Amino acid sequence: MEIIDERIDGGKAFDWGKTSKDYAMYRDIYPDIFYQKIVDRGLCIKGQNVLDLGTGTGVLPRNMYYYGATWTGTDISPEQIEQAEQLAKAAGMNIRFQAEATENLNFPVESFDVITACQCFWYFDHERVMPHLAKLLKPNGRLLVLYMAWLPYEDAIAGASEELALKYNPEWTGAGETRHPIWIPDVTYRYFESEDHEEYDVMVPFTRESWHGRMKACRGVGASLSDEELLAWENEHKELLMEKAPEKFEVRHYAALAVLKKK
């Protein structure tokens, strides 16, 4: 499904379906501490019903499945949901997945104890979404927003790969990340109050192949370049990694979370 949003990449079209197989293979990279910090806050655990927005290939519910929560994952891309279903089935996990835009979700009022939004919060139409999410949450329910990004100005390999992505897609607005709390739009505070936030550094291990796949699976590359552009980028990026990266290495990222409590 092609998406055009003037707030993102200067309105350049992107389609997560184009990169779903790479996404499934190379974007399940959050370290254990990423999940532990969620559990330590008493979220997404046994006895809770959790809705994961923008679930992609189901990375969050699949990795947190054995903490005992009941999970539903939704995503605007049918191709992403197809991959999520295949991966969950292969692992013997009972997770409900649904291909649907967050703006169009139709669950009963007060269905969920927790709603999560990992790596997707800025895509939403917040004026429409925030009041609806509040209705879907039970009293005192939590909205958990999660994010992780490489730090291109501190990590040489990440910086070089990002520069190459910008060469092929100069409008890509996902570049140039630095540490900061997760952006929460003002409309959110009509329905939620801020309860907690944290930002912390993590080192994420890669091989040349897996880092190449991770870069290819991002919005600025695999989801938006033409077939010809993507082939050229792939060839150049592989050469770059042979020159600059050992076979195994780590990339510095920062991770962030924000916990919002329903009013």
PyMOL commands that set and color helices and strands:
alter all, ss='L'
color gray80, all
select helices_A, chain A and resi 9-11+16-26+32-39+59-67+78-90+102-104+121-123+126-136+156-168+186-190+208-216+227-244
alter helices_A, ss='H'
color red, helices_A
select strands_A, chain A and resi 49-53+70-75+96-99+112-118+137-150+192-207+248-262
alter strands_A, ss='S'
color yellow, strands_A
deselect
rebuild
show_as cartoon
